[in-house]
Structure formats: structure tokens, C-alpha cells
């Protein structure tokens, strides 16, 4: 059994997924499996993906369901059930993990704790420079510095989130329990996920709510949500913002969780 399962939310963007897999091949902590949580990618993308999986040295599972609109939480729940490890790390298909990413998630894991990471939001200009060859080179380890420079004369945001300190004591001391969950960068035990019944599958609009909702239930259940100060880094590749047309509907669902003090959602893995 692998020490961790990395669940990647994915939809059609094979080019971005290849960058993520290249970064996972460079991880300082190698004992993990990859689960591609595919919310209905088209046949062409699926065929490409099957070839990539065959050629990769990583242990990869592909969990897919037909495209029926935005059903990210449903496919995530299916992916959780496919995980062989007792510890699960969630990332999005447009976020490239730094080389110490999995090591840091494992380092700060504790019983009854949810670990939340950091994300540098790369500009369009800098995102276009990220290639598999770049990730496989030593230059990738200094991407945070390029991001910092680009933040002064470009559109990169939150470049400071790319700065890593390996000292565990310092990160625990300066870390925060006041931050929310970053849906593209958090981890917890599979046992906790089963205790809260996974994600609420009623969220059928992107942009807001599904990660805030699970955070509310975790807090209701008394679980610690912890964000180390200088660790768990990933780099978000630029793309156009998604529509938030379903924001009001999502917020109504969130309010239901708040009003009912849900810990275990009635609309999750087992409904």
C-alpha cells in the first residue's frame, strides 16, 4: 500500500496534466499513487491519457464518468473510494506541485487534522514558459523566484506563497488554524473523509462553495484545519476565470450545511 493517494481533478486539459505528472515524477517523497479524477473528458483526451498512463513510471489510476456538466464533487467521491492509501491529497488539474509538495503534506499530517497548502498564481506569460523539460530541469526549483520577479512587472499574484522553509517547528509555530480550505491543495486521512461522507454532490456549478462547504462540516466535526506558514507549495497555471453564474445556488446549499450543522452530508459518498 502506498503512503498517500494524490487525487487530481481533471477535465480535458491533457497538456496541463502532463506538467503535473512531470512534477510528480520529481517529488522528494516517492511513496504515492496518482488518481486522475476525470469529470467527463472527451474521447480524444481519454485516449491520450491512456497512452500517458502506459508510458509513465508513476502508479496511476483513471477514474472517469460521462460528461453531464460540472460534477466535480461526484467524481471526487468516486475517486476517494478508489484510493488504496489511508491518506489523500487533493490537487486541481491546473496546479503544478513543487518538488517537496507531497513530502510536506505527509510531514504535517496528524490524526484528526486537515492540512492546507499554498498556491502561487502564475501570469499567462510565465505559465507559457512552463514545459515538461523545464520541470525536469533544476530551474523548476527556483520557479518561486521567477514568480516573485514577475510579480513586480507582470501579472503573477501571491508569489510570496512560493517561498519554502523546511523547518517543521517554525512552520508549526507560525502556521494558522484560521484559514479556509484551498480546494486545490489540501490533505486529510481517508477515514476522516468517510466519517463526513465525502463531498456534497449537489454542487453542479463551479467557482464557489464546494470547498467552503466541506470546511464547514470538518469544523463542525471538531477536526483541526491547519495551514503551515512556508510549505506545501504549488503553482497555478493561468487560465480565463470560470463563470460564477451558479454562485447563488451554491451559497444556498452552503447555508443549509451551516443551518443544520452538518458533519456528515446526506448527499455524499453514501446517500
Protein Blocks (a to p, Z undefined) as FASTA:
>chain_A
ZZbdcddddehilmlmmmmmmmmmmpcblbbcdddddehiafklmmmmmmmmmmpmbdcd
ddddddebjakkmmmmmmmmmpmbfbdcdddfkbccdfklmmmmmmmgcehiacdddddd
ddfklmmmpcfklmmpmklmmmmmmmmmmmmmmmbehklmmpccfblklmmmmmcfkbcc
dfklccddfklmmmnopaafkbccghihjlmmmmmmmmmnopacdddfbgciacdddddd
ddfklmmmmmmmmmmmmmnopabdcklmbZZ
